[in-house]
Amino acid sequence: MSKYSRKLQKLFDTAPRQETAVLVSLIRQQQSDFEVEEHLEELSFLAETLGVKAVYRFTQRMEKPDIRTFIGKGKLEEILAYITHFEVDMVIFDDDLSPSQMKNLENELKVKVYDRSLLILDIFLQRAQTAQAKTQVELARYQYLLPRLTRMWTHLERQRGGTSTRGGAGEKEIETDKRDIRNKITLLKQKLRQIEKQGETQRKGRKGIVRVALVGYTNVGKSTLMNLITKTDILAENKLFATVDSTVRKVVLEQIPFLLSDTVGFIRKLPTHLIESFKSTLDEIREADLLVHVVDISHPNYEDHIAVVNQTLREINAGDKPILLVFNKIDLVETMPSEEKIMEMSEMDLQDADFKDFGALAEAYKKKTGIEPVFMAAGSGQNVDLFRERLTEEVKKQHLKIYPHYLSDEVVIWNGPAAENDL
């Protein structure tokens, strides 16, 4: 081997290896194979967002989870054989595990075990930018992990720089860790209360101006839409939870100023601790005058996503807000072709096709909810003018509630504080 080849080999040997994982999901009696596969696709996307490569998927049909290890004994042995042979780093479950289940699984599998909530919490921790978001996520993560400490516990290594080197081992070390975490939880709560007081003061300064919040399932294009309307450069990428921090910008349409906020995306089974810790951020939604519900219509399960968002809004007491429904990413959808084109297609092609008739869809949603949706593509700019027109109409309605004597030819001047990031 040449000197140059040895250098390349040494570089390759020392390069950090991407962590790998296997995914595990239970199939309930009422679940279809398509639904299970879609949920595993989302779990794989979550793992990828964290920087982990999902290399295999395990499923098991059970009426209810095993109280000790969540999955059956045979499936557990199958997973152990796979991860041992292929040297897999972690096992990720699509459901939440109880503290005892996580402990038993780590003892059996001898690798890191994540459930859905812990995976989401780690993603939030990785992507949080502002002091408030970092504090909120860190608090939620500690609260979630406290009852789940085991001898193999390694989930906080990213924060404390590796395993502990203090004296003692086993249960004694776990008790020490628990005491440390309880102290950190107390400090984080105090810090969060101070930040929330500042946020309350800032929100009080916004009275007298319409407030609009973008809501939707994660990765539906809210940040792209925010950039389009405000002409700013907020992070927007094809990853789940690209936006964790709440961002607020001042916008003026037809001489009417309003505040537009981009909030964290929702997802099914959003961890309870995360919702509780993000209370002040979710206040942007609760205190908004108008919600813009953005939907990725190109996603095959978009109707389920709508249901998840509506359910989450009800859970945070924001389900009765006026809503502008926006079906985004229409440029990625195969629309209903002409009659001539349909006649040319084979019967098999017609059966496999998933055409969407926007006109019929709009009528259906208007009849069902009373809301006439907007169809657009924020990424390509398609129908953006129509969205601006509808948004302006809705903002005007809310503006007239604040200023009932407002005349359209008057210029409204708002001298409140500039919109802040990290509210």
N, C-alpha and C positions, 0 to 999 in steps of 0.2 A: 504494500500500500504506500502510495506516494505521500510526501509531507502535506501536500495540498488536500489529498483525500482524507488524511488523518484529522486535519483541522475541520473539514466538513463533517466528519463522523462525530467528532467531539462536540461540535455545535449542535448537531442533531440530537445527540445523547442528552445534552443539558437543556434543550428547549422544553418549555413547559408543555405537558401533555394535557389535552382537553379531557375533562372529566366525562365519564360515561355513566349511563343509567339504564335500568330496565323499568318499564312502566307496568303498573298492576291495577286492574279494575275488576270489580265485581259486577256481574250482570244480574240485575233484578228481574223478577218475573215479568214486570210490565214493560221492560225496556226492549226496544228493537235492536237488531244488530247494527243498523245504520246509526242510531243514537249513541250506542257504545263506541263505535268507531269515531264518530264526530267528537265525542268527549275526549277520547285518547289523542286525537289530532290536536285538540286544544292543549291538552297536558304536555304533549311533545313540543308544541310551540312555546309553552311556558318554560319548559326546561331549556330550550334553545335560547330564549330571552335571557336566562340566567347564565348562559355559556356552557351548558351541559348537553352532550349529545345522547339522545335516546337511541339505543341500539336494538332493543327488542321489547315486545309487548306481551304481557301475560293477562289472560282473562279467565274468570271462573264464574260459572252460573251457580248462585246460592240464594236461598230465600232470605237469609239474614247473615251478617258477618259472624265469624267465629269470635267468641268473647275473648279468647286468649291471644290469637295471632291474626285476626281479621279474615284470613284465608284458611282453607283446609290444609291438613297435614301433608297430603300428597302434593298439592300445588306448592307448598312451602319448600318441600324437598326438591321439586323440579326447579324452582327459582334458585335455590342454593347451589345446585349442581351447575346451572348455567353461569351464575356470577363468579363462581370459583374457577370454572374452566376458562372463561374469557376475561377474568380479572376486572370485573365491572366495579365501579367505585361506589355506586349508591343505588338504592331501590326507591322509586317514587310511586306512592299510592294516589289514586284519583279521588279518594275520600279522606275525611279526617280520621285520625287514629286516636284512640284513648291513650292516656299516659302509660297504662300497663301494656297495651298492645304495642306501642312504640318500643318500650323497654324489652319486651319478649322478642320482638322481631330483630332488634339490634343484637341481642344475645344469640339468637339462632343464626342470623345471616352474617354477622361479623363485619358489616359495612354500615355506612351511614344510611339511615332510613328517613325519608321525607314523606310527609303527606301533603295534600293539596294546599292547605293553609300555610304551612311552613315554607313551601316553595314560593307562594305569592308574597309572603312577608319578606323573604330574601330578595326577591326581585324589587320590591318597593325600597328596601334598604339600599340596594345597589343603585337605583335610579333617582332617589331623592336628592335634591340639590339645595334647597333652602333650609335654614335652621329649623323652621317649624316642621317641615315634612320629615326631616331626619329625626327630630325628637319624637314625632308622632309614631313613625315606623319602629324606631328603636324601643319605645315603650310597649307597643303592641307585641313586638317580637319577644321581649323579655317576659311579658305577662303570659304569652303562649307557651314559652319554653320552661318556665319555672316548675310546673308539675311534671315535666317530662324528662328531667335530668336522670341520666343513667351513668354507669361506670364507663360506658363507651361514648359518652356525650362529647361531641366535637363540633356542634353546630355554631358555637360562638367563636371558633378559632380565628375567623376573619377579623373579629373585633379586638381580641385580646392577644393576638400574635402567637397562637399555638397552644398546646396543652399546658396546664399548670405545672410549675416546678416546685410548688410549695411542699413542705413536708407532709407526711401522711398519705394515705391512699384509700381507695374504695369508698365506703359510706362516709367516712370522715371528710374526705375531699368534697363529696357531693353536698354535704351539709354546709361546708364552708362556701361552696359555690352558691348555694341557695341563699345564704345570708348576704353574700355580695350582691346578688341579683335583686333581692328585696330592697337593699339600700339604694341600688341604681334606679329601681322603679319609683321609689319615693322622691329621689332627686329629679328624675325626668318629669314626674307629675308636677312638681313645683315649677320647673322650667317651662313646661307647657302652659301652666296657668298664667305665667307672666307674659308669654307670647300671645296667648288668647286675649288677655286684657288689652294689649296693644292693637290686636285685630279688631276688637269690639270698638275701640276708640276710632280706628280708621273707618269702620263701616258706618258709625254714627255720622261721620263727616260726609257720607254719600247720600244722605237724605235729600230728597228733592230732585233726584235724577233716576231715570228708569234703569233697572239692573236686569241684564239678560245673562243666562248661564247656558253653556253648551253641555249637554248630557248625552250619554249613550254607552253602549257596550264598548269594551276596550278595542282599540285598533279599527275604528270605523271612519276615521278621518277628521276628528274634531279639531286637532291642532292645525291640519292643513286648511280647514275652513276658517279657523281663527286667523291664520296668516293672510288668507285671501281678503278678509274683511278689514283687518286692522293694518295690513301692509307691514307686518313685523316678521321676525325670523324666529319663531318658537320651534323647538325641536319637534319634527314630525317624521317618523320612520315606520317601516313595516315591522313593528315589534309590539308585543302586548305591553301595556303600561308605559309607553314612551313618555307620557306625561304623568307625573305623580304630583308635582307642585301645582297649586292653583295659581293661574296667571290672569290678571285683570288689565284690560286696556280700555281707554276712552275712545269712543267712535262717534262720529257725527254723520247722520244721514238726513238729507233734506232739512238742514238747519236744526235738527233735533239731536242733542247729545245723549248718549247712554253709555253705560259701562257693560262691557262684554267679558265674561270670564270663561276660561277653559278649565274644566275640572277633571279629576281623575276618572278614568273609564271604569264602568261596572263590569262585573263578571259573575257567572253563576257560582254559588257557594263562596261569596266574598267573606273572608274571615271576620268573625264577630268582633274580635279584639281590634281589628283594623278599622272597622266602622266606628267603634267607640272612640278610638284614639284620633280618628280623622273628623271628629265632631265639628271642630272650628272650621275646617276646610269645607265640610259639607254644608256649613252655614251659608256658603256662597250660593248653594242651590236652594236651601230653605228660605233664604231671605230675598231670592230673586223675584222679580215681577213677571218674568216670562222665561220659559224653558224652551230651548231649541233642541229637540230630540233627534240626534243624528243616527241614521241606520245604514249599515253596509248592505245594500240590497243585492250585491253580488254574492254574499255569503249564503250557502244553501240552507242554513238554519236561522235566517234573519228574523223570522217570526218568533222563535224561541228567545232570541236576544231582546226583542221588543218586550216580551213578557218579563224577562229578568230585570230590565231597566224599570219597567212600571212597578214591579213588585218592590224593588229597592227604593224607589221614590216613595212608595207608600210606607215602607219601614222607617224612613227618615222624616216622615210627616210632610212630604212635598208632593203628594199624589194629586192634590187639587189645584195645582198651578196651571195657568194657561200654557198651552203647548203649541209650538210650531213643529210639525213632523217633517223631517227632511230625509228623503231616500237618496243616499250618496252613492257614488261609484257606479252610476248607470252606464258609464263607458265600458265597464267590464261585464255587462249583462247582455245576453242574447235576447233581443226583443222579438216580438211577434212579426214574422215576415208577411209579405203580401200574399194574397190568395194564389197568384200565379206561382210564387215560389213554393208554397205549400203543395200545390199540385205536382210539382216536379220532384218533391222529396219522397223517398221510399217510406213504406209503413214502419219499418224498423227505425229509420232516422227520426220519424215523428214521435215514436214511443220513447226514444232516448233523449229527445230534446227537452229543454227546460225553458221554454219561451216565457217572457213576461210581457203582459199587456198593461202598460203603464196607465192607460186611460181607464181600463176596467178596475185596476188596482186602486186608483185614486177614488173612483166611485164607491168601491167596497169599503174603504177606510172612512170616507166621508159619511157613509150611511151607518157604519158601525160605531164611530167615535165622534162624529160631528166635526172632525178635523180634515181639512183638505190638504194633503201632503204636497211637498215640493220635490221634484225629481231633478237631480243635478249631479255633476262630477267635479268636486272641488279640485282634484288633481289636474284635470285637463281644462278646467274653466267652463265646461258646458253648463248652460242654464244659470250661470252665476247672476246675471242681471235679473232673472226671474226671482231668484232667492233674495237678492237685495230688495226688490220691490215688495215681496211678501213680508220680509223682516221689517221693512220700514212701516208697512201697514200695521203690523202687530205692535211695534214700538209706539206708534202714534196713539193706538188705543190705550196703552198703559200710561203714556204721557198725559192724555186727557183726563185720566183719573187723578193725577197729581195736580194738573193745571186745567181745570174744567173750562176756563175762559180763554184757553189758548186759541189764537187765530193762525191759520196756516201761513199768512203772509208776514207774520212777526218773526223776528230773529230772537231765539231764546239764548240768553247768555248765562252760562253756568260757571260760577267762580269758585267752585269747591276745589278740594285738593286733587292733584293729578293722581291717576290710577297707579297703584303700586303693584309690584311683583312680590310674592311671598306675603299674601294676606291670609 
